[in-house]
């Protein structure tokens, strides 16, 4: 399968501009929270996949009649998605493979007077042996080799992170639990055929850049 980013005119320039923005510290006000993005941690800019994903999740959660139990956000970055969801859950767990992202999340939790459970973990590897009612993952989806530290949050060559995620997630999902994850046509969409058949997968949000043809989506997944 030809990688889409190799077909998009001017993609390298767009990507270089993106990496340049990530190299500095950013401050944001999101849903009433004060958020700091350290250098090379994915910044929750207005057009970022972070805010696209967050908007979709909050639209689902704001109509809940009661709180969810345990919520886990994998690849939390600044922690903004999980922190914004804290009012809808009983217990909040945040994790990231990048130690600097974990530190960034700790800072943002402190700034906003929150005390979530925060872990340095490669997917579920270093998390407690418990089940989660909701699992969120704004998955790195650019099918490209990681060449700079900022790309840890965006790149997943050959979809290895995605494949490991869908392989491991059933072991950590509570009965009637649900998964929300994002993906893009910058990744390998053929990997969706690897999702176990006992999952029901539904696309719940989508947007496309008409100029580049790049699209991104949010999916809801639960066991049949």
Backbone as CSV, one residue per row, in Angstrom:
resi,resn,N_x,N_y,N_z,CA_x,CA_y,CA_z,C_x,C_y,C_z
1,UNK,0.853,-1.197,0.000,0.000,0.000,0.000,0.887,1.244,0.000
2,UNK,0.630,2.151,-0.940,1.400,3.396,-1.007,0.984,4.314,0.140
3,UNK,1.966,4.855,0.821,1.688,5.732,1.952,1.123,7.058,1.435
4,UNK,-0.004,7.483,2.010,-0.711,8.657,1.509,0.138,9.913,1.579
5,UNK,0.923,10.060,2.658,1.668,11.310,2.806,2.678,11.513,1.683
6,UNK,3.076,10.430,1.010,4.004,10.543,-0.120,3.290,11.075,-1.366
7,UNK,1.951,11.053,-1.347,1.169,11.499,-2.501,0.613,12.916,-2.326
8,UNK,0.679,13.435,-1.102,0.106,14.752,-0.829,1.100,15.846,-1.204
9,UNK,0.757,16.711,-2.164,1.668,17.797,-2.550,1.972,18.712,-1.361
10,UNK,3.253,18.992,-1.160,3.638,19.907,-0.098,3.591,19.315,1.297
11,UNK,3.423,17.976,1.393,3.300,17.377,2.731,4.553,17.600,3.563
12,UNK,5.715,17.483,2.954,6.957,17.624,3.717,7.065,19.014,4.334
13,UNK,6.644,20.022,3.584,6.665,21.385,4.117,5.678,21.535,5.270
14,UNK,4.480,20.956,5.118,3.480,21.011,6.177,3.977,20.296,7.432
15,UNK,4.622,19.164,7.233,5.112,18.380,8.370,6.263,19.099,9.069
16,UNK,7.125,19.723,8.287,8.240,20.474,8.869,7.727,21.655,9.691
17,UNK,6.683,22.312,9.181,6.081,23.424,9.921,5.476,22.928,11.227
18,UNK,4.820,21.768,11.166,4.241,21.172,12.368,5.324,20.882,13.413
19,UNK,6.433,20.271,12.984,7.511,19.932,13.903,8.129,21.178,14.523
20,UNK,8.203,22.243,13.740,8.760,23.494,14.247,7.902,24.049,15.384
21,UNK,6.575,23.967,15.239,5.667,24.463,16.269,5.794,23.654,17.556
22,UNK,6.075,22.358,17.411,6.176,21.497,18.588,7.455,21.730,19.387
23,UNK,8.413,22.414,18.792,9.723,22.563,19.434,9.739,23.583,20.570
24,UNK,8.667,24.366,20.695,8.613,25.377,21.749,7.543,25.007,22.778
25,UNK,7.546,25.696,23.906,6.534,25.482,24.932,5.285,26.279,24.575
26,UNK,4.125,25.665,24.743,2.866,26.347,24.453,1.956,26.348,25.668
27,UNK,1.119,27.374,25.797,0.137,27.439,26.873,-1.254,27.584,26.265
28,UNK,-2.225,26.908,26.870,-3.560,26.861,26.296,-4.614,26.912,27.398
29,UNK,-5.774,27.419,27.057,-6.937,27.363,27.926,-7.988,26.533,27.205
30,UNK,-8.293,25.347,27.758,-9.175,24.404,27.083,-10.220,23.891,28.066
31,UNK,-11.472,24.142,27.749,-12.579,23.694,28.600,-12.401,24.127,30.056
32,UNK,-11.894,25.317,30.234,-11.708,25.847,31.574,-10.445,25.388,32.277
33,UNK,-9.632,24.591,31.603,-8.384,24.108,32.188,-7.196,24.887,31.632
34,UNK,-6.203,25.111,32.469,-4.942,25.707,32.027,-3.975,24.585,31.674
35,UNK,-3.526,24.583,30.426,-2.708,23.485,29.918,-1.374,24.010,29.390
36,UNK,-0.298,23.370,29.832,1.038,23.646,29.313,1.473,22.475,28.436
37,UNK,1.980,22.774,27.253,2.560,21.757,26.383,4.062,21.995,26.334
38,UNK,4.821,21.090,26.918,6.272,21.214,26.876,6.769,20.995,25.452
39,UNK,8.002,21.376,25.191,8.551,21.208,23.848,8.560,19.736,23.448
40,UNK,8.175,19.491,22.218,8.136,18.163,21.615,7.072,17.242,22.200
41,UNK,6.147,17.809,22.975,4.931,17.106,23.373,3.806,17.639,22.498
42,UNK,2.980,16.751,21.975,1.952,17.157,21.005,1.087,18.289,21.556
43,UNK,1.082,19.409,20.850,0.382,20.609,21.309,-1.107,20.558,20.926
44,UNK,-1.987,20.861,21.878,-3.429,20.864,21.578,-3.871,22.155,20.884
45,UNK,-3.346,22.359,19.686,-3.715,23.519,18.879,-5.173,23.396,18.412
46,UNK,-5.792,24.507,18.008,-7.201,24.470,17.579,-7.497,23.429,16.503
47,UNK,-6.566,23.205,15.577,-6.809,22.253,14.490,-6.168,20.891,14.748
48,UNK,-5.731,20.636,15.965,-5.031,19.387,16.286,-5.988,18.210,16.377
49,UNK,-5.446,17.015,16.215,-6.260,15.815,16.397,-6.696,15.682,17.852
50,UNK,-5.921,16.270,18.769,-6.294,16.239,20.191,-7.656,16.876,20.405
51,UNK,-7.856,18.083,19.911,-9.121,18.779,20.137,-10.262,18.172,19.321
52,UNK,-9.958,17.634,18.148,-10.967,16.928,17.360,-11.470,15.709,18.136
53,UNK,-10.537,14.962,18.699,-10.867,13.777,19.477,-11.627,14.164,20.748
54,UNK,-11.117,15.177,21.460,-11.737,15.624,22.704,-13.169,16.088,22.474
55,UNK,-13.393,16.877,21.446,-14.737,17.375,21.137,-15.708,16.213,20.942
56,UNK,-15.267,15.182,20.238,-16.125,14.029,19.982,-16.464,13.298,21.277
57,UNK,-15.469,13.101,22.135,-15.692,12.388,23.388,-16.630,13.179,24.301
58,UNK,-16.400,14.476,24.425,-17.234,15.294,25.306,-18.682,15.342,24.823
59,UNK,-18.881,15.320,23.519,-20.246,15.297,22.983,-20.971,14.024,23.404
60,UNK,-20.231,12.923,23.539,-20.807,11.664,24.000,-21.063,11.678,25.503
61,UNK,-20.128,12.221,26.255,-20.182,12.145,27.713,-21.143,13.157,28.348
62,UNK,-21.385,14.278,27.689,-22.168,15.331,28.339,-23.625,14.956,28.544
63,UNK,-24.066,13.874,27.925,-25.450,13.438,28.080,-25.575,12.226,29.003
64,UNK,-24.507,11.864,29.698,-24.551,10.715,30.598,-25.476,10.982,31.782
65,UNK,-26.198,9.953,32.197,-27.059,10.059,33.372,-26.288,9.790,34.659
66,UNK,-25.183,9.076,34.544,-24.339,8.786,35.696,-22.896,8.683,35.236
67,UNK,-21.973,8.758,36.177,-20.558,8.728,35.833,-20.116,7.338,35.366
68,UNK,-19.136,7.324,34.484,-18.470,6.082,34.132,-17.584,5.658,35.304
69,UNK,-17.113,4.426,35.291,-16.245,3.946,36.355,-14.809,4.381,36.156
70,UNK,-13.980,3.483,35.665,-12.571,3.789,35.419,-12.356,4.164,33.955
71,UNK,-11.689,5.295,33.756,-11.322,5.718,32.400,-9.807,5.748,32.280
72,UNK,-9.301,5.154,31.215,-7.870,5.165,30.909,-7.645,5.887,29.598
73,UNK,-6.718,6.855,29.610,-6.262,7.440,28.354,-4.828,7.016,28.095
74,UNK,-4.622,6.319,26.997,-3.286,5.941,26.556,-2.709,7.055,25.693
75,UNK,-1.391,7.208,25.707,-0.752,8.239,24.896,-1.270,9.613,25.248
76,UNK,-1.299,9.938,26.530,-2.015,11.130,27.000,-1.339,12.443,26.643
77,UNK,-0.044,12.463,26.345,0.616,13.718,25.954,0.564,14.757,27.063
78,UNK,-0.152,15.844,26.827,-0.316,16.879,27.860,-1.311,16.462,28.936
79,UNK,-2.094,15.412,28.656,-3.120,14.966,29.589,-4.453,15.657,29.414
80,UNK,-4.556,16.565,28.451,-5.741,17.418,28.347,-7.025,16.636,28.087
81,UNK,-6.967,15.586,27.281,-8.194,14.839,26.980,-8.735,14.176,28.241
82,UNK,-7.876,13.423,28.922,-8.316,12.747,30.133,-8.749,13.713,31.214
83,UNK,-7.989,14.788,31.407,-8.326,15.765,32.442,-9.679,16.416,32.173
84,UNK,-9.980,16.682,30.903,-11.273,17.272,30.554,-12.432,16.287,30.758
85,UNK,-12.111,14.994,30.793,-13.145,13.974,30.988,-13.325,13.604,32.456
86,UNK,-12.512,14.175,33.327,-12.486,13.730,34.725,-13.832,13.870,35.427
87,UNK,-14.609,14.877,35.071,-15.882,15.091,35.753,-16.912,14.019,35.422
88,UNK,-16.633,13.223,34.382,-17.585,12.211,33.955,-17.233,10.809,34.431
89,UNK,-16.160,10.674,35.211,-15.704,9.338,35.621,-15.407,9.301,37.117
90,UNK,-15.426,8.083,37.662,-15.100,7.889,39.076,-13.588,7.853,39.293
91,UNK,-12.868,7.208,38.388,-11.415,7.086,38.505,-10.766,7.391,37.161
92,UNK,-9.688,8.178,37.187,-9.016,8.591,35.958,-7.576,8.086,35.945
93,UNK,-7.221,7.410,34.857,-5.870,6.882,34.665,-5.304,7.461,33.360
94,UNK,-4.088,7.980,33.418,-3.437,8.574,32.260,-2.064,7.951,32.099
95,UNK,-1.668,7.648,30.867,-0.345,7.052,30.666,0.240,7.480,29.324
96,UNK,1.558,7.415,29.248,2.253,7.724,28.000,3.595,6.991,27.993
97,UNK,4.074,6.655,26.801,5.360,5.983,26.649,6.521,6.956,26.804
98,UNK,6.240,8.253,26.639,7.261,9.298,26.695,7.333,9.865,28.119
99,UNK,8.488,9.753,28.749,8.645,10.252,30.123,8.365,11.747,30.217
100,UNK,8.733,12.513,29.192,8.471,13.953,29.205,6.971,14.243,29.134
101,UNK,6.243,13.408,28.418,4.786,13.569,28.365,4.175,13.267,29.732
102,UNK,4.697,12.252,30.398,4.218,11.926,31.748,4.453,13.114,32.681
103,UNK,5.640,13.715,32.593,5.953,14.882,33.409,5.025,16.047,33.075
104,UNK,4.757,16.232,31.781,3.866,17.306,31.328,2.457,17.100,31.888
105,UNK,1.982,15.867,31.860,0.662,15.551,32.404,0.613,15.809,33.906
106,UNK,1.688,15.453,34.607,1.750,15.707,36.049,1.661,17.206,36.346
107,UNK,2.345,18.012,35.538,2.288,19.465,35.702,0.854,19.962,35.518
108,UNK,0.199,19.487,34.446,-1.152,19.975,34.150,-2.180,19.504,35.172
109,UNK,-1.993,18.315,35.696,-2.884,17.848,36.762,-2.727,18.743,37.994
110,UNK,-1.489,19.073,38.337,-1.208,19.937,39.489,-1.798,21.338,39.276
111,UNK,-1.601,21.886,38.081,-2.095,23.234,37.791,-3.614,23.327,37.908
112,UNK,-4.290,22.208,37.641,-5.751,22.219,37.636,-6.350,21.491,38.843
113,UNK,-5.522,21.315,39.891,-5.977,20.765,41.172,-6.627,19.391,41.015
114,UNK,-6.024,18.552,40.177,-6.537,17.196,39.957,-5.501,16.167,40.392
115,UNK,-5.966,14.983,40.745,-5.067,13.928,41.186,-5.374,12.607,40.483
116,UNK,-5.188,12.563,39.159,-5.400,11.298,38.450,-4.250,10.334,38.729
117,UNK,-4.439,9.094,38.344,-3.370,8.098,38.409,-2.572,8.200,37.112
118,UNK,-1.287,8.528,37.206,-0.465,8.793,36.025,0.678,7.782,35.946
119,UNK,0.873,7.191,34.760,1.860,6.139,34.592,2.743,6.374,33.364
120,UNK,3.988,5.964,33.496,4.893,5.864,32.348,4.787,4.434,31.842
121,UNK,4.191,4.256,30.665,3.896,2.897,30.212,3.847,2.804,28.698
122,UNK,4.331,1.697,28.188,4.193,1.349,26.771,2.869,0.609,26.626
123,UNK,1.837,1.307,26.146,0.474,0.791,26.145,0.112,0.326,27.559
124,UNK,-0.250,-0.951,27.737,-0.738,-1.426,29.036,0.367,-2.023,29.913
125,UNK,1.577,-2.025,29.415,2.669,-2.790,30.018,2.891,-2.517,31.500
126,UNK,2.901,-1.262,31.911,3.228,-0.896,33.291,2.021,-0.397,34.078
127,UNK,0.835,-0.708,33.607,-0.388,-0.294,34.295,-0.799,-1.353,35.313
128,UNK,-1.586,-0.973,36.314,-2.069,-1.965,37.283,-2.968,-2.991,36.602
129,UNK,-3.050,-4.147,37.180,-3.824,-5.245,36.596,-5.303,-5.094,36.958
130,UNK,-5.935,-4.122,36.309,-7.350,-3.847,36.540,-8.051,-3.678,35.196
131,UNK,-9.388,-3.664,35.245,-10.181,-3.486,34.035,-10.713,-2.063,33.974
132,UNK,-10.876,-1.571,32.755,-11.314,-0.193,32.544,-12.669,-0.168,31.837
133,UNK,-13.506,0.765,32.268,-14.827,0.910,31.652,-14.765,1.703,30.352
134,UNK,-13.799,2.613,30.271,-13.578,3.400,29.052,-12.074,3.475,28.795
135,UNK,-11.690,3.229,27.555,-10.288,3.378,27.148,-10.247,4.335,25.962
136,UNK,-9.455,5.388,26.095,-9.289,6.385,25.035,-7.880,6.288,24.474
137,UNK,-7.746,6.423,23.166,-6.403,6.432,22.564,-6.446,7.246,21.278
138,UNK,-5.848,8.434,21.330,-5.658,9.246,20.128,-4.390,8.712,19.454
139,UNK,-4.560,7.695,18.647,-3.446,6.874,18.160,-2.541,7.644,17.195
140,UNK,-1.212,7.515,17.356,-0.313,8.032,16.304,-0.650,7.307,14.999
141,UNK,-0.905,8.047,13.931,-1.372,7.352,12.730,-0.597,7.665,11.461
142,UNK,0.453,8.470,11.545,1.224,8.754,10.340,2.133,7.568,10.047
143,UNK,1.923,6.926,8.922,2.680,5.714,8.559,4.067,6.112,8.062
144,UNK,4.909,6.466,9.028,6.235,7.010,8.704,7.199,6.704,9.845
145,UNK,8.440,6.480,9.509,9.472,6.221,10.514,9.660,7.437,11.422
146,UNK,9.852,7.190,12.726,10.127,8.266,13.668,11.563,8.748,13.474
147,UNK,11.703,10.031,13.161,13.030,10.599,12.930,13.377,11.708,13.907
148,UNK,12.376,12.271,14.583,12.606,13.299,15.597,11.758,12.964,16.818
149,UNK,12.120,13.507,17.965,11.404,13.190,19.204,9.944,13.619,19.156
150,UNK,9.649,14.691,18.442,8.263,15.159,18.353,7.371,14.170,17.610
151,UNK,7.962,13.314,16.768,7.183,12.375,15.976,6.760,11.133,16.751
152,UNK,7.230,11.004,17.995,6.790,9.881,18.830,5.271,9.911,18.995
153,UNK,4.713,11.113,19.042,3.269,11.271,19.241,2.465,11.146,17.960
154,UNK,3.120,11.136,16.806,2.374,11.185,15.543,2.629,10.004,14.605
155,UNK,3.787,9.358,14.714,4.174,8.365,13.720,4.021,6.928,14.214
156,UNK,3.537,6.081,13.337,3.398,4.650,13.629,3.715,3.864,12.366
157,UNK,5.004,3.632,12.137,5.441,2.943,10.926,4.847,1.536,10.861
158,UNK,4.190,1.249,9.746,3.576,-0.054,9.485,2.487,-0.416,10.504
159,UNK,2.023,0.579,11.262,0.898,0.357,12.165,1.176,-0.545,13.344
160,UNK,2.424,-0.617,13.779,2.750,-1.537,14.864,2.073,-1.145,16.185
161,UNK,1.976,0.152,16.460,1.300,0.590,17.693,-0.175,0.203,17.626
162,UNK,-0.795,0.459,16.488,-2.205,0.125,16.308,-2.436,-1.381,16.487
163,UNK,-1.587,-2.194,15.875,-1.750,-3.647,15.963,-1.579,-4.151,17.389
164,UNK,-0.597,-3.615,18.101,-0.393,-4.023,19.488,-1.565,-3.588,20.368
165,UNK,-2.088,-2.425,20.078,-3.225,-1.900,20.844,-4.444,-2.799,20.710
166,UNK,-4.840,-3.108,19.487,-6.057,-3.908,19.295,-5.862,-5.350,19.768
167,UNK,-4.610,-5.796,19.804,-4.327,-7.144,20.313,-4.459,-7.192,21.833
168,UNK,-4.007,-6.130,22.508,-3.963,-6.128,23.969,-5.238,-5.618,24.630
169,UNK,-5.958,-4.732,23.975,-7.061,-4.024,24.634,-8.158,-4.932,25.187
170,UNK,-8.485,-6.080,24.574,-9.562,-6.905,25.158,-9.261,-7.381,26.573
171,UNK,-7.986,-7.540,26.913,-7.606,-8.041,28.238,-7.856,-7.010,29.338
172,UNK,-8.002,-5.746,28.956,-8.098,-4.669,29.944,-9.461,-3.979,29.934
173,UNK,-10.385,-4.504,29.165,-11.692,-3.871,29.019,-12.704,-4.565,29.922
174,UNK,-13.387,-3.790,30.749,-14.395,-4.331,31.646,-15.612,-4.824,30.853
175,UNK,-16.409,-5.710,31.448,-17.656,-6.108,30.782,-18.492,-4.863,30.456
176,UNK,-18.991,-4.801,29.267,-19.751,-3.653,28.758,-18.872,-2.398,28.623
177,UNK,-17.557,-2.573,28.674,-16.648,-1.448,28.493,-16.627,-0.983,27.047
178,UNK,-16.061,0.207,26.832,-16.018,0.756,25.480,-14.680,1.431,25.217
179,UNK,-14.323,1.446,23.947,-13.053,2.015,23.498,-13.352,3.113,22.494
180,UNK,-12.647,4.228,22.632,-12.696,5.292,21.633,-11.282,5.500,21.118
181,UNK,-11.104,5.467,19.808,-9.783,5.727,19.247,-9.904,6.515,17.958
182,UNK,-8.830,7.201,17.623,-8.812,8.003,16.397,-7.935,7.320,15.359
183,UNK,-8.184,7.655,14.103,-7.319,7.167,13.030,-7.456,8.103,11.836
184,UNK,-6.582,7.921,10.866,-6.548,8.804,9.703,-6.147,8.010,8.471
185,UNK,-6.475,8.566,7.294,-6.000,7.911,6.075,-4.511,8.157,5.829
186,UNK,-3.847,8.880,6.745,-2.385,8.947,6.714,-1.777,7.661,7.269
187,UNK,-2.612,6.850,7.900,-2.192,5.543,8.374,-2.624,4.470,7.397
188,UNK,-2.395,3.227,7.765,-2.744,2.099,6.903,-4.142,1.610,7.277
189,UNK,-5.144,1.984,6.509,-6.525,1.626,6.810,-6.790,0.133,6.658
190,UNK,-5.919,-0.567,5.954,-6.079,-2.012,5.801,-5.917,-2.739,7.137
191,UNK,-5.287,-2.076,8.108,-5.082,-2.698,9.412,-6.396,-2.916,10.156
192,UNK,-7.456,-2.211,9.756,-8.752,-2.396,10.414,-9.263,-3.822,10.231
193,UNK,-8.772,-4.494,9.199,-9.166,-5.889,8.987,-8.594,-6.805,10.058
194,UNK,-7.628,-6.302,10.823,-7.004,-7.075,11.893,-7.772,-6.971,13.214
195,UNK,-8.742,-6.073,13.290,-9.526,-5.937,14.519,-10.331,-7.219,14.728
196,UNK,-10.247,-7.828,15.901,-10.969,-9.088,16.155,-12.451,-8.984,15.839
197,UNK,-13.024,-10.064,15.338,-14.419,-10.067,14.904,-15.402,-9.935,16.064
198,UNK,-14.936,-10.169,17.300,-15.854,-10.038,18.431,-16.067,-8.587,18.834
199,UNK,-15.410,-7.648,18.134,-15.623,-6.226,18.375,-16.637,-5.651,17.383
200,UNK,-17.472,-4.755,17.869,-18.307,-3.917,17.006,-17.597,-2.570,16.893
201,UNK,-17.327,-2.135,15.673,-16.607,-0.876,15.450,-17.499,0.083,14.674
202,UNK,-17.633,1.296,15.198,-18.487,2.307,14.566,-17.724,3.620,14.446
203,UNK,-17.750,4.221,13.261,-17.169,5.550,13.074,-18.167,6.575,13.591
204,UNK,-17.749,7.403,14.558,-18.682,8.348,15.163,-18.368,9.807,14.823
205,UNK,-17.224,10.060,14.202,-16.892,11.424,13.774,-15.885,11.354,12.643
206,UNK,-15.963,12.320,11.738,-15.036,12.343,10.605,-14.926,13.762,10.066
207,UNK,-13.740,14.126,9.648,-13.554,15.395,8.952,-12.433,15.242,7.935
208,UNK,-12.554,15.994,6.835,-11.578,15.877,5.750,-11.125,17.255,5.296
209,UNK,-9.830,17.371,5.042,-9.263,18.578,4.464,-9.438,18.480,2.951
210,UNK,-10.290,19.321,2.390,-10.609,19.238,0.958,-9.374,19.502,0.088
211,UNK,-8.459,20.314,0.603,-7.290,20.676,-0.185,-6.299,19.527,-0.313
212,UNK,-6.065,18.812,0.792,-5.052,17.755,0.789,-5.642,16.355,0.645
213,UNK,-6.940,16.206,0.958,-7.548,14.882,0.942,-7.275,14.083,2.212
214,UNK,-6.608,14.714,3.172,-6.303,14.035,4.433,-7.556,14.064,5.320
215,UNK,-7.938,12.910,5.821,-9.104,12.832,6.694,-8.720,12.189,8.016
216,UNK,-9.522,12.463,9.037,-9.316,11.820,10.336,-10.681,11.485,10.916
217,UNK,-10.702,10.439,11.723,-11.962,9.940,12.232,-11.801,9.488,13.680
218,UNK,-12.924,9.427,14.378,-12.973,8.841,15.716,-13.883,7.625,15.641
219,UNK,-13.443,6.535,16.265,-14.176,5.286,16.247,-14.565,4.864,17.659
220,UNK,-15.725,4.241,17.759,-16.193,3.644,19.010,-16.176,2.124,18.831
221,UNK,-15.656,1.429,19.827,-15.501,-0.015,19.718,-15.955,-0.682,21.023
222,UNK,-16.744,-1.725,20.908,-17.150,-2.498,22.072,-17.295,-3.959,21.680
223,UNK,-17.245,-4.812,22.697,-17.367,-6.239,22.446,-18.833,-6.616,22.218
224,UNK,-19.088,-7.469,21.245,-20.449,-7.862,20.904,-21.141,-8.541,22.097
